[in-house]
Amino acid sequence: MPNPQNLRPKPFTSENQPVNRGRKKGTPNRATVFKRWLETKISVEDPTNDKKKVTVTLLEAAALGQIKSATEGNTNAWKEIQDTLHGKQTDTLNINVGELTDEQLQALASGKS
């Protein structure tokens, strides 16, 4: 049984309510703000059409910048593109060995999978 002297009162009672704390109702969160700004249209040079100007969203312009950086040798940019397209690669392999036959286990143990 807990010691009554060690018990703390509940932080939010009917008299102690969090009034006017936190973000105001109707205030957008960061994701909403980013989505709104990334939909903004800007004019950029089209890399496929003799540097003719085209109108794209900021999100598309950022993707073009990432691709340009990757083609100029930035391996981190290339890795981010690959992770976006194919998902991050993991170093682990989950195998339920209870479902494998003896031959399959032997092949795994010998490195011939």
Secondary structure, DSSP 8 states (H G I E B T S, - for coil): ---TTT----S--SSS--TT-SS-TT---HHHHHHHHHT-EEEEE-TTTTT-EEEEEHHHHHHHHHHHHHHTT-HHHHHHHHHHHH----S-----GGGS-HHHHHHHHHT--
